[in-house]
């Protein structure tokens, strides 16, 4: 099944490259247009945590979005996913809906999105987050702020709720190389819960319609952590460098 998934995504990259080469205008549908992306990476790291058990399975992702001209959008995200404690999980699927735009003439862009995480093959792990982002350019520097609370119990754990706070700076050089990073704190409340700090720094650049990215990830999780202080937890929170290739269409 995994081989079929990777083969389909690889074929989609080739097809989307051919479509892009024709430079066809996007089809309009109810006042909006469709776009998507496909990514293959050495790992899938989310807020400092490997979502594929330290690269145990391939990291393959895709998204498909409809966006209206007034900034409203909706779409679907999917990725390979695996947790050591739940071996039956091999994917995460995330439908989302949101609104993006600019606050008047302030130069401040906003993006508010509801994202629902679903894990086929497992019960009671699904949960929902509200992503709230605001960004502004200061010369060559783009600075984005994020606050992302859970709207229900985190991974279905009784009484656990989370809020992720993060800053995402980025800049693009004259040669087209983009330098970007992130530092954040995944807050987690509830009996026996404990948050963690996570960060990443990387570079990416477009080559022949493909985006190549190399990124370093790390966190402050250690053996004293109440949630991830075990051997398996430390493994998925290890520092790592991730290489990825993605295609937007």
C-alpha positions as CSV (number, residue, x, y, z in Angstrom):
1,X,0.0,0.0,0.0
2,X,2.8,2.4,0.9
3,X,4.6,1.7,-2.5
4,X,1.3,2.4,-4.3
5,X,0.9,5.7,-2.4
6,X,4.5,6.8,-3.2
7,X,4.1,5.8,-6.8
8,X,0.8,7.8,-7.2
9,X,2.4,10.9,-5.6
10,X,5.5,10.7,-7.8
11,X,3.2,10.4,-10.8
12,X,1.3,13.5,-9.6
13,X,4.5,15.5,-9.4
14,X,5.4,14.6,-13.0
15,X,1.8,15.5,-14.1
16,X,1.7,18.8,-12.2
17,X,5.0,19.8,-13.7
18,X,3.7,19.2,-17.2
19,X,0.5,21.2,-16.4
20,X,2.6,24.1,-14.9
21,X,4.7,24.2,-18.0
22,X,1.6,25.0,-20.1
23,X,1.0,28.0,-17.8
24,X,-2.8,27.6,-18.1
25,X,-4.9,30.0,-16.1
26,X,-6.6,28.4,-13.0
27,X,-10.2,27.2,-13.5
28,X,-12.7,29.3,-11.6
29,X,-15.2,27.4,-9.4
30,X,-17.7,29.3,-7.3
31,X,-15.5,32.4,-7.5
32,X,-12.4,30.5,-6.5
33,X,-9.6,28.4,-7.8
34,X,-7.8,25.1,-6.9
35,X,-4.2,24.6,-5.9
36,X,-2.2,21.8,-4.3
37,X,1.2,20.6,-3.3
38,X,3.1,17.3,-3.0
39,X,6.1,16.6,-0.8
40,X,8.5,13.7,-0.2
41,X,10.9,14.1,2.7
42,X,13.4,12.1,4.9
43,X,11.1,12.7,7.9
44,X,7.9,14.5,8.9
45,X,8.7,16.7,11.9
46,X,5.8,18.6,13.6
47,X,6.6,20.9,16.5
48,X,9.9,19.1,17.1
49,X,8.4,15.6,17.0
50,X,9.0,13.0,14.3
51,X,5.5,11.9,13.0
52,X,6.9,8.8,11.3
53,X,8.8,7.2,14.2
54,X,12.2,8.7,13.4
55,X,11.9,8.0,9.7
56,X,10.7,4.4,10.1
57,X,8.2,4.9,7.2
58,X,8.5,7.3,4.2
59,X,7.4,10.8,4.8
60,X,5.0,11.6,2.0
61,X,2.5,14.5,2.1
62,X,-0.1,16.2,-0.1
63,X,-2.7,19.0,0.1
64,X,-5.5,20.2,-2.1
65,X,-7.1,23.7,-1.6
66,X,-9.9,25.7,-3.0
67,X,-9.5,29.4,-2.4
68,X,-12.1,32.1,-3.0
69,X,-11.0,35.5,-4.3
70,X,-12.1,37.2,-1.0
71,X,-9.7,35.1,1.0
72,X,-11.9,32.2,2.2
73,X,-10.5,28.7,1.6
74,X,-11.1,25.0,2.3
75,X,-9.0,22.0,1.6
76,X,-7.6,18.6,2.6
77,X,-4.2,17.6,3.9
78,X,-2.9,14.1,4.0
79,X,0.4,12.6,5.2
80,X,2.0,9.3,6.1
81,X,2.1,9.1,9.9
82,X,3.1,6.5,12.5
83,X,3.3,6.4,16.3
84,X,5.2,3.7,18.2
85,X,2.3,3.3,20.7
86,X,-0.3,2.8,17.9
87,X,1.3,0.7,15.2
88,X,-2.0,0.5,13.2
89,X,-1.8,4.2,12.2
90,X,-0.1,4.9,8.9
91,X,-1.7,8.2,7.9
92,X,-3.1,11.5,9.1
93,X,-5.9,13.2,7.2
94,X,-6.8,16.8,7.9
95,X,-9.7,18.7,6.4
96,X,-9.4,22.5,7.0
97,X,-11.3,25.7,6.4
98,X,-10.1,29.3,6.9
99,X,-10.0,32.9,5.9
100,X,-6.9,34.9,4.9
101,X,-6.4,38.6,4.1
102,X,-4.9,41.9,5.1
103,X,-5.9,44.2,7.9
104,X,-6.7,47.4,5.9
105,X,-3.6,49.3,4.9
106,X,-1.5,48.1,7.9
107,X,0.6,45.7,5.9
108,X,-0.4,43.0,8.4
109,X,-1.6,39.8,6.8
110,X,-3.8,37.4,8.8
111,X,-4.7,33.7,8.4
112,X,-7.3,32.0,10.6
113,X,-7.9,28.3,10.0
114,X,-9.8,25.4,11.7
115,X,-7.9,22.2,11.1
116,X,-9.2,18.7,12.1
117,X,-6.7,15.9,12.6
118,X,-8.0,12.4,11.8
119,X,-6.1,9.1,12.2
120,X,-7.6,6.3,10.2
121,X,-7.2,2.9,12.0
122,X,-7.4,4.4,15.5
123,X,-10.2,5.4,17.8
124,X,-10.5,8.5,19.9
125,X,-7.3,10.2,18.7
126,X,-9.0,12.8,16.4
127,X,-8.9,16.4,17.6
128,X,-9.2,20.0,16.2
129,X,-7.0,23.1,16.4
130,X,-7.7,26.8,15.6
131,X,-4.7,28.3,13.8
132,X,-4.4,32.0,14.2
133,X,-1.5,33.7,12.3
134,X,-0.5,37.3,11.6
135,X,2.5,38.4,9.6
136,X,4.2,41.6,8.5
137,X,7.3,42.5,6.4
138,X,10.0,44.7,7.9
139,X,12.3,45.4,5.0
140,X,13.7,42.0,3.8
141,X,12.5,40.3,6.9
142,X,9.0,38.7,7.1
143,X,7.9,38.0,10.7
144,X,4.9,35.7,11.4
145,X,3.3,35.1,14.8
146,X,1.2,32.1,15.6
147,X,-1.2,31.1,18.4
148,X,-2.9,27.7,17.9
149,X,-5.2,26.3,20.6
150,X,-6.9,23.0,20.6
151,X,-10.7,23.2,20.4
152,X,-11.3,19.9,22.1
153,X,-9.2,17.3,24.1
154,X,-5.7,16.8,22.7
155,X,-5.4,13.4,21.0
156,X,-8.6,12.5,22.9
157,X,-6.7,12.4,26.3
158,X,-9.2,13.2,29.1
159,X,-8.7,16.7,30.3
160,X,-5.7,17.6,28.1
161,X,-5.7,20.8,26.1
162,X,-2.9,22.4,24.2
163,X,-1.9,25.8,22.8
164,X,1.1,26.3,20.5
165,X,2.8,29.7,20.5
166,X,5.4,30.3,17.8
167,X,7.4,32.9,15.8
168,X,8.3,32.2,12.2
169,X,10.9,34.6,10.7
170,X,12.0,34.4,7.1
171,X,13.9,36.3,4.4
172,X,14.7,35.7,0.7
173,X,18.1,36.6,-0.8
174,X,18.7,38.0,-4.3
175,X,19.8,34.6,-5.5
176,X,16.4,33.1,-4.6
177,X,17.5,31.2,-1.5
178,X,15.0,31.5,1.3
179,X,16.2,31.4,4.9
180,X,13.5,30.5,7.4
181,X,13.1,29.3,11.0
182,X,10.7,28.8,13.8
183,X,10.8,28.8,17.6
184,X,7.7,27.9,19.6
185,X,6.3,26.4,22.7
186,X,3.7,23.7,22.6
187,X,1.8,24.2,25.9
188,X,-0.1,21.2,27.2
189,X,-2.4,21.4,30.3
190,X,-4.1,18.6,32.3
191,X,-3.1,16.1,34.9
192,X,0.3,14.6,34.0
193,X,0.7,16.9,31.0
194,X,3.8,18.9,30.2
195,X,4.7,21.2,27.3
196,X,7.9,21.6,25.3
197,X,9.9,24.2,23.3
198,X,10.7,23.4,19.7
199,X,12.6,25.1,17.0
200,X,13.9,24.7,13.4
201,X,16.1,26.5,10.9
202,X,16.6,25.8,7.2
203,X,17.1,27.0,3.7
204,X,15.1,26.3,0.5
205,X,15.2,27.2,-3.1
206,X,13.2,26.5,-6.3
207,X,14.9,24.4,-9.0
208,X,13.1,23.7,-12.3
209,X,9.7,23.9,-10.6
210,X,10.6,21.9,-7.6
211,X,11.4,23.3,-4.1
212,X,14.4,21.8,-2.3
213,X,14.5,22.2,1.5
214,X,17.1,21.3,4.1
215,X,16.1,21.9,7.7
216,X,17.4,21.3,11.3
217,X,14.9,20.5,14.0
218,X,15.3,20.2,17.8
219,X,13.5,20.6,21.1
220,X,14.1,20.7,24.8
221,X,12.5,17.4,25.6
222,X,14.7,15.2,27.8
223,X,14.4,12.2,30.1
224,X,12.7,14.3,32.8
225,X,9.7,15.1,30.5
226,X,6.5,13.8,32.0
227,X,5.0,12.9,28.6
228,X,7.9,12.1,26.3
229,X,10.7,11.2,28.8
230,X,10.8,7.5,27.8
231,X,13.2,5.9,25.3
232,X,10.6,6.0,22.5
233,X,9.7,9.6,23.3
234,X,13.3,10.8,23.3
235,X,13.8,9.0,20.0
236,X,11.1,10.9,18.1
237,X,12.2,14.2,19.7
238,X,15.9,13.8,18.8
239,X,17.6,16.6,16.9
240,X,17.6,15.9,13.2
241,X,18.2,17.3,9.7
242,X,15.4,16.8,7.2
243,X,15.7,17.0,3.4
244,X,12.6,17.4,1.3
245,X,11.4,17.9,-2.3
246,X,8.0,19.5,-3.0
247,X,6.0,20.6,-5.9
248,X,3.2,23.1,-6.0
249,X,0.6,23.2,-8.7
